[in-house]
Amino acid sequence: MKIIVSAGGTGGHIYPALALVDYIKKCDPDTEFLFVGTTDRLESQIVPQMGLAYRGLHVKGLVGNPLQKAKNALIFLKSLKSSKKILKEFNPDIVIGFGGYPSASIVLAASQKGYKTMIHEQNSIIGLTNKILIKRVDEIVCCYEKALKAFPQDKTKLLGNPRASVVSEGVLKDVHDLYNIAPDRKVMVIVMGSLGSATVNAVMKDALHKMDHKDYDVLYVTGKTYYEKMKEELKDLNDSIHVLPYIDDMPSVLHSCDLAVSRAGATTLAEMTALGTASIIIPSPYVVANHQEYNARELVAKGAAHLILEKDLNADAFVEVVDQYMNNEEMRKELSKKALALGKPHACEDIYKEILKLTGGR
């Protein structure tokens, strides 16, 4: 089988796509892949380094003032022409878009040329690219009930995020071993994405001072940019507060910690539900269409997470909520059980089955 996978711009689009590619390669090593992304964004750097065949499209979003939108529309039309050339050369059995501007170009071109097509929506709010493609594709895969209801029911399936399969099938370590924490100590991790958050860091500086000498350890991930400053400001805290720039093995930490405090990116929530992580979620209010809050509310509605909006975040209230959960094992277990019930650990397998159905198992 020959498959084109396309994603662009952010890790939330790219890493689910790569997770599915890895799964299919394990199932059928003879499958040929071509990854279509942009010429200048994240995927253009990381995908070729992984040994995957790669083609970049020059494409921009339809944003800005009227003149800029018109220019970008012309760029998009040119990218369609380039996409059709790629399709003719590679001749795939199916084209799968995971979001981002290049997905719009290659999937739309594939639909126009009669190739089988599929799109994957990671968030509860449908992204602009997928809105453009809804009527043109053969099948849609989503991760949340809100998205499922918004898409055409006859061709949409709630199968989850491929990243869920990666963490559920991986070899996981124990957070106590990773950070030399006594095995009888409870552990909480606080992480606001790989880059961290200046706003949240400002609140956490006070909150972590209030958590000093508690009966649990805290792994606090500042983000690389803020690490030196936060390390200096928290240097007087005892050894139970671990200040880190980043965490290499986040799945292991999410699997074995007692409580996680995190943003609500699609990949993060897919991993936490697959692992059954008890969590307090602080959605980023700075993302397109406020989709992180909508993602978080899907979990909260099922009793699978506790929500704190960033605008309501303050040190005293935060520590109070954390202590409620860290001092009550039953509350944590309830969050964990309900999160696990929402998890889609077989997402890759289920999506691959749909691909085989669409292509006739070629």
CORWOPE-V845407 format. One record per backbone hydrogen bond with DSSP energy under -1.0 kcal/mol. NH is the residue of the N-H (numbers start at 0). CO is the residue of the C=O. If there is no record, write none. Layout:
NH:CO, NH:CO
This chain:
2:31, 3:93, 4:33, 5:95, 6:35, 7:98, 9:7, 12:9, 13:9, 14:10, 16:12, 17:13, 18:14, 19:15, 20:16, 21:17, 22:18, 23:19, 24:20, 25:21, 26:22, 27:23, 30:27, 31:0, 33:2, 34:52, 35:4, 36:54, 38:56, 43:40, 44:41, 45:41, 46:42, 49:46, 50:47, 51:46, 54:34, 56:36, 62:60, 68:64, 69:65, 70:66, 71:67, 72:68, 73:69, 74:70, 75:71, 76:72, 77:73, 78:74, 79:75, 80:76, 81:77, 82:78, 83:79, 84:80, 85:81, 86:82, 87:83, 88:84, 89:85, 90:86, 92:1, 93:1, 94:115, 95:3, 96:117, 97:5, 103:99, 104:100, 105:101, 106:102, 107:103, 108:104, 109:105, 110:106, 111:107, 112:108, 113:110, 114:109, 117:94, 118:138, 119:96, 120:140, 130:126, 131:127, 132:128, 133:129, 135:132, 136:132, 138:116, 139:154, 140:118, 141:156, 147:143, 148:144, 149:145, 150:146, 154:151, 156:139, 158:141, 158:156, 159:141, 163:160, 165:161, 166:162, 167:163, 168:164, 177:173, 178:174, 180:175, 184:181, 187:216, 188:258, 189:218, 190:260, 200:196, 201:197, 202:198, 203:199, 204:200, 206:202, 207:203, 209:205, 210:206, 213:210, 216:185, 217:239, 218:187, 219:241, 220:189, 221:243, 229:225, 230:226, 231:227, 232:228, 233:229, 234:231, 236:233, 240:237, 241:217, 243:219, 252:248, 253:249, 254:250, 255:251, 256:252, 257:186, 258:186, 259:277, 260:188, 261:279, 268:264, 269:265, 270:266, 271:267, 272:268, 273:269, 274:270, 275:271, 276:271, 279:259, 280:305, 281:261, 289:286, 290:287, 293:289, 294:290, 295:291, 296:292, 297:293, 299:295, 300:296, 302:299, 303:298, 305:278, 307:280, 311:308, 312:309, 317:313, 318:314, 319:315, 320:316, 321:317, 322:318, 323:319, 324:320, 325:321, 326:322, 327:324, 331:327, 332:328, 333:329, 334:330, 335:331, 336:332, 337:333, 338:334, 339:335, 340:336, 346:343, 349:345, 350:346, 351:347, 352:348, 353:349, 354:350, 355:351, 356:352, 357:353, 358:354, 360:355
